[in-house]
Amino acid sequence: MANASELGSPHPPAGLLSAAGLKLATLGLILCLSLAGNALCAWLLVRERALRRAPYYLLLDLCLADALRSLACFPFVMLSVRRGAGAWPHGPLSCKVLAFLAVLFCFHAAFLLFCVGVTRYMAIAHHRFYAKRVTGWTCLAVVCMAWTLATAMAFPPVFDVGTYKFIREEEQCIFEHRYVKANDTLGFMLMLVAVIAATQLVYGKLLFFIHGHRKMKPAQLVPAISQNWTFHGPGATGQAAANWTAGFGRGPTPPTLVGIRQATHSQIKRLLVLEEFKMEKRLCKMFYMITLLFLLLWSPYIVACYLRVFIKAGTIPQVYLTASVWMTFAQAGVNPILCFIFNKELRVCFRARFPCCQNMQSTQGTILCDLKNFGM
C-alpha cells in the first residue's frame, strides 16, 4: 500500500506556505501604513487653516487616492494570496472592476504628479503669476483633469474581451500585457512611460532654472557726484555729512546720511516674497521626492511589462515579478512618510495637534542626556 507521500499530500509545501505568509505580512503592513498615514495626512490638511493652499490641495487628492487604492484593491490581493487559487473565484465582473480601479489609480497618480511638477515650475519660475492665478479652484480643475485623463486610459480596456483578467503570477486582477504580435498592448505602457518621463523633464528644467539663477552677479560700483565736497547720487555713502561736520565742506548743508536708505513698503513686500520663494522650494523638494519614489518603485514592474510585450511569457523569474508587484503596492504607503520627513509645516501641525508626542520626544531626550552625564 502506497504511503501518503507517494500519492501526494493535499497540503501545500512548506516553502509555498512561508512565501504566502511573507506576502500577507508585507501587504498587511503596507495596507496599515497606507490607511493610517494617508488618513492622518489628509486629516491635517483639512483641519489646519495654515495648510489650505494650492499645493496642499493637490497633496490631499494624492493622499485620498492612495488610501482608496489600498482599501479597494489590497484586501482582494490578500484573499487571493491566502486562497492560493490559480483562478479568480469571485466572478469576471468583479475582477474587471478591480482591474479597472488598479489601472485608474496608477494613471491618476502619474497624471497628478505631472500636473504638480508643472505647478512647481510655475511657483519657482513665475512666482507672481502662480500666486495670483493658481487658487483652490485652479487646483480643483487640475484634479478633475487628472481623474478624467486616468479614466480615459483605464475605461477602454473594459470593453476589450480578456484584457482585464486575473494574472496568476501577480495574484491580482490587472491589465494583461500580451505579446506584441498577439495583441497591441504596447501603447498602454508607452503612455505611462511618456507621462513619467515628461514629469522628470519638468523637474529637470526646474533644477536648471534654480541653478542658473543662483549665480551671483558682480557688484557694480556707482561713483557719487561731488561738487565742493557735497557728495550725492546713487554711490553716496553718507561721507558728505561727516566731511561738512568736520569743517571740510563748503556750500549748502548736505542731506543727512544720504547713503542710508530707509526700507520702503515695496522692499518689505519683496522680502516676504523671498520667504515664500524659499517655502515653495521646500515644497518642490517634497513633491520631487514623491515623484522620484514613484519612478523607482514602478520601474521594475514597467520593465517586466515590456518584457512580456516584446518577449513571450515564461521568461521572467517569478521572484522578480512578485517583488516588482509588491513594490508598486508599497508606493501607496510611503508617500505620507515622505511628506512628514520633507515638510516642516506638516510636522509642526502634527505636533500642535498631538502635543503628547512632542512631550514624549523631549522626555526621551532628557533621559538620554541624564544617562550620558551619569556615564561621564
ABEGO torsion letter per residue (X at the ends): XBBAAAAEBABBBAAAAAAAAAAAAAAAAAAAAAAAAAAAAAAAAAABAAABBAAAAAAAAAAAAAAAAAAAAAAAAAAAAAAGBABBAAEAAAAAAAAAAAAAAAAAAAAAAAAAAAAAAAAAABAAAAAAABBAAAAAAAAAAAAAAAAAAAAAAAABBGABBBBAAAGBBBBBBBBAAABBAAAAAAAAAAAAAAAAAAAAAAAAAAAAAABBBBBBBBBBBBBGGBBBEAABAGAAAAAAAAGABBEBBBBBGAABBBBBAAAAAAAAAAAAAAAAAAAAAAAAAAAAAAAAAAAAAAAAAAAAAABBBGABBAAAAAAAAAAAAAAAAAAAAAAAAABAAAAAAAAAABAAAAAAAAAAAAAAAAAAAAAX
